[in-house]
Amino acid sequence: MSITFRKSYRIFPGVRLNINRKSWSITLGGKHGPRHTISSTGRRTTSMDLPGGFGWRKTTTRRARGDN
């Protein structure tokens, strides 16, 4: 069994700082409307909860400068 670490801090209303073992991220937005997450690994995610248990998510990953 592996040990996991994840902690989320509410900085301001609608702004969260999420920390885990390997990275951190900032989430902007609340329960209603879209949420934008920016990670220290370069991943950017936009997500939104839709009625009826449905959800929508779009994730983009920034490529490193040396990759071609």
C-alpha positions as a Markdown table, in Angstrom:
| # | Residue | x | y | z |
|---|---|---|---|---|
| 1 | Met | 0.0 | 0.0 | 0.0 |
| 2 | Ser | 1.4 | 3.4 | -1.0 |
| 3 | Ile | 1.1 | 6.5 | 1.1 |
| 4 | Thr | -0.5 | 9.5 | -0.6 |
| 5 | Phe | -0.5 | 13.1 | 0.3 |
| 6 | Arg | -3.0 | 15.7 | -0.9 |
| 7 | Lys | -4.0 | 18.9 | 0.8 |
| 8 | Ser | -6.3 | 21.8 | -0.4 |
| 9 | Tyr | -6.3 | 25.3 | 1.1 |
| 10 | Arg | -8.9 | 27.9 | 0.4 |
| 11 | Ile | -6.9 | 31.2 | -0.1 |
| 12 | Phe | -9.8 | 33.4 | -1.1 |
| 13 | Pro | -13.4 | 32.7 | -2.1 |
| 14 | Gly | -13.2 | 30.9 | -5.4 |
| 15 | Val | -9.4 | 30.3 | -5.2 |
| 16 | Arg | -7.8 | 27.1 | -3.9 |
| 17 | Leu | -4.2 | 26.0 | -3.6 |
| 18 | Asn | -3.9 | 22.2 | -4.0 |
| 19 | Ile | -0.7 | 20.5 | -2.9 |
| 20 | Asn | 0.3 | 16.9 | -3.4 |
| 21 | Arg | 3.5 | 14.9 | -3.1 |
| 22 | Lys | 4.9 | 15.9 | -6.5 |
| 23 | Ser | 3.3 | 19.2 | -7.6 |
| 24 | Trp | 0.9 | 22.0 | -6.7 |
| 25 | Ser | -1.9 | 23.7 | -8.5 |
| 26 | Ile | -4.2 | 26.8 | -8.3 |
| 27 | Thr | -7.9 | 26.4 | -9.0 |
| 28 | Leu | -10.0 | 29.4 | -9.9 |
| 29 | Gly | -13.8 | 29.2 | -9.8 |
| 30 | Gly | -16.4 | 27.8 | -7.5 |
| 31 | Lys | -19.3 | 25.3 | -7.5 |
| 32 | His | -21.3 | 27.1 | -10.2 |
| 33 | Gly | -19.7 | 27.9 | -13.5 |
| 34 | Pro | -16.4 | 26.8 | -15.0 |
| 35 | Arg | -13.3 | 26.1 | -13.0 |
| 36 | His | -9.8 | 26.7 | -14.3 |
| 37 | Thr | -6.8 | 24.8 | -12.8 |
| 38 | Ile | -3.2 | 25.6 | -13.5 |
| 39 | Ser | -0.6 | 23.1 | -12.3 |
| 40 | Ser | 3.1 | 23.4 | -11.6 |
| 41 | Thr | 3.7 | 20.6 | -14.1 |
| 42 | Gly | 2.3 | 22.8 | -17.0 |
| 43 | Arg | -1.1 | 21.2 | -17.2 |
| 44 | Arg | -4.1 | 23.5 | -17.6 |
| 45 | Thr | -7.6 | 22.2 | -17.1 |
| 46 | Thr | -11.0 | 23.8 | -17.6 |
| 47 | Ser | -14.0 | 21.9 | -16.1 |
| 48 | Met | -17.6 | 22.4 | -15.4 |
| 49 | Asp | -20.3 | 20.4 | -13.7 |
| 50 | Leu | -23.4 | 19.9 | -15.7 |
| 51 | Pro | -26.9 | 19.0 | -14.5 |
| 52 | Gly | -27.8 | 15.3 | -14.0 |
| 53 | Gly | -24.4 | 14.1 | -12.9 |
| 54 | Phe | -22.7 | 15.0 | -16.2 |
| 55 | Gly | -19.4 | 16.9 | -16.4 |
| 56 | Trp | -17.2 | 18.5 | -18.9 |
| 57 | Arg | -13.4 | 18.8 | -18.9 |
| 58 | Lys | -10.8 | 20.0 | -21.3 |
| 59 | Thr | -7.1 | 19.5 | -20.4 |
| 60 | Thr | -4.1 | 20.9 | -22.2 |
| 61 | Thr | -0.5 | 20.1 | -21.5 |
| 62 | Arg | 2.3 | 22.6 | -22.2 |
| 63 | Arg | 5.1 | 21.0 | -24.2 |
| 64 | Ala | 8.7 | 21.4 | -22.9 |
| 65 | Arg | 10.8 | 23.8 | -25.0 |
| 66 | Gly | 13.3 | 21.1 | -26.1 |
| 67 | Asp | 10.5 | 18.7 | -27.4 |
| 68 | Asn | 10.0 | 18.7 | -31.2 |
